[in-house]
Amino acid sequence: MGENQHVVPDGDGWAVKGVGNSKATHRTDTQQQAIDFAREIARNQKSELFIHRKDGTIRDRDSHGNDPRHTKG
C-alpha cells in the first residue's frame, strides 16, 4: 500500500497532503477539487483517503487498498 492522502484546510482553500509530508502535494479552491485529486492518488497507490473538515477533524475516510470489503467506488 502507498502513502495515505489527506484533504485538509489550507487558508481560504484546500490542500492534498501525503502522510508525513510537510508540503502540500496539490492546492485547490474547493474541497471537492481536492477530494477528486486525492482520490486519484489514493487509487493509484492503493492507500487510504482522509477528508477533513475546516476545523481539522476527519469527516470521511475512503479506502482504496487491496481489501475489497473496505473499498469505495
C-alpha positions as CSV (number, residue, x, y, z in Angstrom):
1,M,0.0,0.0,0.0
2,G,1.1,3.5,-0.7
3,E,1.1,6.7,1.2
4,N,-2.2,7.8,2.8
5,Q,-3.7,11.0,1.5
6,H,-5.3,13.8,3.5
7,V,-7.6,16.6,2.2
8,V,-7.0,19.4,4.7
9,P,-8.0,23.1,5.0
10,D,-5.3,25.4,3.7
11,G,-6.0,29.1,4.3
12,D,-9.0,30.0,2.1
13,G,-8.7,26.8,0.1
14,W,-7.9,23.1,0.5
15,A,-4.7,21.0,0.2
16,V,-3.8,17.4,-0.5
17,K,-1.0,16.1,1.7
18,G,0.6,12.7,1.9
19,V,1.2,11.4,5.4
20,G,4.5,12.7,6.7
21,N,4.8,15.4,4.0
22,S,5.4,18.9,5.3
23,K,4.4,20.5,2.0
24,A,1.1,20.0,0.1
25,T,1.1,17.8,-3.0
26,H,-1.6,20.0,-4.5
27,R,-3.7,23.0,-3.5
28,T,-7.3,23.9,-4.7
29,D,-10.0,26.4,-4.2
30,T,-12.7,23.9,-3.2
31,Q,-12.8,20.8,-1.1
32,Q,-14.4,18.8,-3.9
33,Q,-11.5,19.6,-6.2
34,A,-9.0,18.4,-3.5
35,I,-11.1,15.3,-2.9
36,D,-11.1,14.4,-6.6
37,F,-7.3,14.9,-6.9
38,A,-6.5,13.0,-3.7
39,R,-8.9,10.1,-4.6
40,E,-7.0,9.5,-7.8
41,I,-3.7,9.4,-5.9
42,A,-5.2,7.0,-3.3
43,R,-6.5,4.7,-6.1
44,N,-3.1,4.7,-7.8
45,Q,-1.3,4.0,-4.6
46,K,-3.9,1.6,-3.1
47,S,-4.0,3.7,0.0
48,E,-6.4,5.5,2.3
49,L,-8.0,8.9,1.7
50,F,-8.9,11.0,4.8
51,I,-11.2,14.0,4.3
52,H,-11.0,16.7,7.0
53,R,-13.5,19.4,7.9
54,K,-12.5,23.1,8.1
55,D,-11.8,22.6,11.9
56,G,-9.3,19.8,11.0
57,T,-11.4,16.8,12.3
58,I,-11.9,13.9,9.9
59,R,-15.4,13.9,8.3
60,D,-14.9,10.9,6.0
61,R,-12.5,8.1,5.1
62,D,-12.2,6.3,1.8
63,S,-10.2,3.1,1.4
64,H,-8.6,2.2,-1.9
65,G,-6.5,-0.6,-0.6
66,N,-6.4,-4.2,-1.7
67,D,-9.2,-5.4,0.7
68,P,-12.4,-5.2,-1.4
69,R,-14.5,-5.2,1.8
70,H,-13.2,-1.7,2.6
71,T,-13.0,-0.1,-0.9
72,K,-15.5,2.5,-2.1
73,G,-16.5,3.3,-5.7
